[in-house]
């Protein structure tokens, strides 16, 4: 088990965000009505909504709030899933899927409304989220998504190539769609702001206290750490892609059904006003249809925040700087010389079908994983629903599509292989992809999906 002190990544967010609140470790025996394991977006949102209802709640966090994926990501607030569309979700989950579609549709606005309600300074900009398509054939993706999300009341709009050029300042894309409710935030500022808010509402947060195990003891759940333990009537496991990073045996049924894929983020030096006005002048958040995703947004200091992927040994930081520099200059020649102030990485929890996994772990116990790059918006209303679940709201009133945990066979081996699927992504990105694209499952996922076993 990892017990080293908390070391923050050398990220832009860690450099510009005020420190979070000072928090104690979990020492000795404690109790709460609800115990939440994980102090990222989901855990913090769950605790906030429980405190709004007057429920006693305590968070047990392995490092510090926002240390994991919640404080390392690009900060794009995107009110969709990455691949599945509404009809896919409903076909899989029925009425619960339809309620979940409604949760997704409203998720971005829910986040921005929550930050305004509690005066959380997360550098939020609700400028919209846009998904341009990188080949003529993939305009079918945008057309389908606009048609389906419009049916469910989302404020989406299909855009022509000319409209996309005007919005992004580049003719590299062939059209696409955008959702006016999306945008971007400083994710670490959001996490730390949420932590201060839940503390102010009366919740407890125990930091630097990796959970080593949990068990049902009588009518309560008992969570243990190296220095203490805490029991609660109800339990929420909110560890997502980091479920197996501190204690591999904590919750293997969740840790082994998701692939933690390393994602690199980077920030340029602040762009001049003249250049900035020609590159995404409306400051929307952008992520396109490449498998090797192209994405970008501005921060509050006019840095362009982007990223990518890198394979193999060697100086990965310098290699990804070179690769992304070439990409930015190809997309936006007017950007000129590119210099990066910060380069950092963190895990994204990926599932084979790009759907999240939401589970009942026992009486009054719930967990989830599989953000698939969409956790920023998703986790705010998801925490609300998990809070409602542990308060006894009937399942048919929850926007939670429950499933049984299903793990990968040879998870450790697959985890080593998964990054090399970038080669296949790059090959596919260079081709026209016109076929249905329902989930666009990868060949490796299809193969190993057949050999997975249920728990």
N, C-alpha and C positions, 0 to 999 in steps of 0.2 A: 504494500500500500504506500502511496506517495504521501510524505509528511513534510515536505520542504516548505519554507516560508512562502508567502504570496509574492510572486514576481509578476508585475504587470508587463504586458507586451509593449514594445517600443512603438506605440501607435500614435497617430495624430490625436485620437480621442483621449488617450491617457495624458498627453502633453497639454491639452487645452482645457480639460474639464476640471472644475474644482473638486477637491478631495471629497470622498463620501464621508458619512458619519462614522465616528469611532464606535466599534462594536465589540462586545465581549465574545469569548469562546464559550462553548457549551461545557460546563464543568459541573459534576455532580448529577443528582437526579432532579429533573424538572418535569412539569406537566403543562399541558395546554388542552384546549378542546380539540383543536385541529393542528396537526404537525405538517408542515410543508418542507420537503427536502429539495433544496435548490433555490438559490437567490437570484435567478435570472428573471427575464420578463414574465414568464408564466407564474413562477412562485410569488413574485412581488405583486402581480395583478390579482392572483388568488387571495393573497393576504389582504390587499386593499379592499376587495369586495367583501371579504368576511368581516373586516372591521367596520365597514359601512353598515353591516347588518348586526353589529354588536357582538360578534363571535370572537372568543379568545383564540388567538392564533400565534404560532411561533414558527419562524423559518430557521432551518438548519442549513448553512451554506459552507461548502468545502473550502472556499477561498474568501472572496469578498463579493458583494452584489455587483454584477456586471463583469466579473472577471472572465467568464466563459464567452460563449458565442454572443450573448446579449450585448456585451461591450466591445466586441471586435468586428462586427459586421459593417457593411457599407452604409447602413442607416436608411435604406430605401423602404418606404411605407407603401406596400403593394397589396391591394385588396382582392387578390386572386391567388390560386395555387399556381405552381410553375408549369404544369402540363395538363392535369385533368380540368375539364370544363364542367359547368353545372350538370349537364346531362350525364356525364361520366360519374359524377359524385352521386347523383340520385339513382342511377342504375345500380350502383354498388350498395348503397345504404338506404334506399327507399325514403320513407318519411323523415327519418333522422338526417338523411343526406340533404333533403330539401331545407330543413331547418338550418343545417350547417352552411348551405349555400347562402342563406340570408345572413348568417353570421359573417361570412367572408365578404359579402357585398358591402356591409356596413363597417367592416373592420378598420379601415383607414380613418374614416370620420370618427369612429369611436375613440381611436387613439388620440387624435388631435383634440377632440372635445374633452377627453380626460385630462390632458396636459393643461388645457385652459382652465378647467374647473378647479384644479389644484395648484395652479400657478407654477407648474414645473417648467423651468427654463431649459428646454431640450433643443434649442435652436431649430424649432420646427418650422417647416415651410410647406404648406399644403398647396403646392403649385401644380399638382397632378403627377401621374405616372404614365409613361409612354413606352410601348413595346413596338419598336420598328422591326420590319422583316428584312432579312439580309439577302433574299433572293426572290425573283418574280414568283416562283412556285409557292413560296411560303405566305403569300398574301391570303391564301386560303385559310391559314391559321387565324389571321386577323379577322377575316370575314366571319368565320365560324364563332369566334369568341365574342365579337360584337353582337351577332345575332342571338347567341345564348344568354349573355349577360344582360342584354337589353330586355329580354323576355322576363328577367327577374328584377328589373327595375334599376339596374346599375347605370350610372351616367357615363356610358362609354360611347366612343365615336370612331368610326372608320376614317382613316386618313389616307389621302392620295400620296403619291411620291412627291409631288410639289409641296403639299402641306407639310409633309415630314421634313423636307429640305428646309422649309421656312422655320419650323419649330426647332430643329436640331442644328441648323447651320452647316449641313453636310448633305451631299447627294449620294452618300454611300448606301442608303436604304431605299426600299421600293414601296414605301407606304407603311401601314401598320394601324395600331389603335391606341387610344389613350383613355385613361379614366381620371376624371377631374378631381376625385376625392383623394387620390394618392399624393405622395410627396416624399419628404425626407426629414430626418432628425439626426442629432448627435446621439448615437445609441447609448454610449456610456453616461452621458448627461441624463438621459431618460432613466436608466437603471438607478443611478445614484439619487435622482430626484424622486423616483418611486420609493426608494429605501427611506429617504427622509419623510416622505408622506406617510408611509405605513407606520413608521415609528411614532410620528405625530398623532396618528389615530389610535395608538395604544398597542400595536403589535410588537413582538420581540423578534430580533434577528440575531442569531448566533453565527459568528463568522469564524473562519480558519478552523472549522470543525467538520472534517469529512465524515459523513455517515459510513459506518462499516457494515451495518446489518440492520434489518428490521424484522419484526415478528409479531404475530398476533398472540397476545397474552391475556387470557380471559376475554373481556369485552373491550379491550383497548389495544392500540398499536404501540409498540415500543421500538424506538429508533436509538441505536447505540453509536457513539463515537469513541475515540481513544480516551477522552477525559470525562465523558459523561454519558447520560442517556436522558431521553425525554419520551413521555408517553402521551397519547392523545386518543380521544374517542374516534377520530377520523384521521386519514393520512392522504397526502397528495405527493406523488413523486414527480418532480418537475426538473429532471436532470438532462433530458433530451440527448444531444450528441455527446455529452460528457458523462453519460450514465456509467461507463466502465472505466473512467480515467483515474479515479482516486481509489476505488475499491472494486476490483473486477467481479467480486461475488455479491455485490450489493443487490443488483436487480438485473441478472443476466438475461431474463426473458425480454427485457426492454433493450438492454445494451446490444444484444446480438440480433435484433431485428432491424437495425439501422446501420448504415455505413457512414462513419465519421470521415468525411472527405475534407482535406485541407484546402482552404480557400485563402488566396493572397489579396490583401488590400493595400492601396498606396495612395498618397496624396501629393499633388504637384505643389510647387510654390504658388502663392497667390497670383492669379492671372491679372494682367492689366485690364482696366475698364474697357479699352478699345477692343481687345481680344475677347474678353468675356461676353461682350455684347453680340459677338458673331458665333459663339459656341453655346448652344442651348440657352439662348437669350432669355427665355421665360423661366429658367431655373427648374424645369421639370426633372424628376428622377427618370432615368432611362436605363432599361435593360432589354436586349434584343432577343432574336430567335436563334442565335448561334448556340450550338451545343457547348462550345468553348465560349462562354458568355462574354459579350461586350456590354459593359455597363459603366455609367458615370452619373455624377451629380455634383453640385457645388456644396461646400460647407459655408458657414457664416462669414468666413474670411476670404471667400472667393478662390479657395483651392478647389481644383477638380479632383474628386475622389473617385478612383477607379480601381482596377485590379485585374487579375488573371490567374493563370495556372502555369506551373513549371514542373518538368519531369527530370529525373536522373540526378546523378551526383554533381558536385561542383558548387560554385558560388551562386546559389539560387537567387539571392537578392540582386546581384548585378545582372544576372541573366534575365530575370523578369523585368528589371528596369529597362533593359535594352529592347525586349520584346514589346512591352507596352508602349515605350517611346515610339517605336516604329508604327504601332497601331494608331496611336493618337495622331501622329503626323500624317498618316495615310487618310484617316477619317476627316481630320481638320488641318489641312496644310497651313492655315493661317496661325496655328498655335506657335510655330517657330521652334526654338530650342525648348526642350522639356527637362525640368529638374525636379526630382522627387525629394521631399523633405522626410517622409516617413514611409516605411514598408513593413507590414506586419501580416500575421496570418492567424487562422483559427479554424475550428471544425464546423462544418455544416452537416447536419444529420440527414442523410439521403435514404429513401426507400426505393424499392425496385419499381413500384408503380407511381411514385411521386405523390402518394397520398399519405397524410399523417396517420399515426396509429394512436387511438385513444382506448384505454383499457380500464376495466374493473379489476382491481388486484385483490379484492376480498371485501368483506363487509365494511362499508364506509371508507374504502380505499381506492384511489384512482391514480393513473399515471398516463403519460403520453410520450411520444417521440416522433421524429420525422418531420422537421420543419421544412426541408427541401428548399431552403433559401427564402422562405416567406414568413419567418417567425415574427418580424417586427410588428406588423399589423395584426396578424393572427392571434398572438398570445394575449393581447389585451382583452378581447371578449372571451377568449378561451378560458382565461383565469376567472372571469365572471361566471362562466358556466360550471367550471369545476367547483367554485365556491357554492353555487346553487346546489350542485350534486351532493356535497357533503352536508348540506342543510336539509336534505331529504326531499328535494323537488322531484316529482315523478319523472322517470326516464322519458316518457312521451312528451314532456314539456322542455326537455333539454336539447340544445343544438349540438349534441355530442354523438357522432356515429361510432358506437362502441364496437370493437372487434376483440377476438382473442389474440394474445401475443403469438406471433409466428416467427421463429428464428431461422437464420441462415445456418445450414450445415457448413462446417469449415469456415466459420466467420473470420478467424484470424488470418487464414490464407487469402480469403476474398478481400480482406482489408488491405493486404499488400498488393493485390492485383488491381483493385479498383482504380487507383490513380492512372494506370496505364491505359484506361479506356479513353483518356484524352486523345490518344492517337486516332482512335476510331471517330471520336467527335470531330477532330480536325478534318478527317477524310469526308465525313458526311456534310460538314459545313461548306465544303467546296462543291457540293452537288445540289441539284434541285431535289427537294423532298416534297412530293405532291401527294403521296399516299396518306390516307386518313389521318395519321398522326394522333390517333386517339390517346394513347399514352406514350407512344414512341419509345417502347421498352427497348433497352439495350440487349444485345445478344447474350452477354454474360448474365444479365439478370434473368432472362427467359430460361436459360439453361439451368441455373441454380435454383430458380423458383420451383422447378419441378422436384428438386431434392430437399426442399425445406421441410422441417418437421414442426408440428404444432406442439405447444406446451399447455 
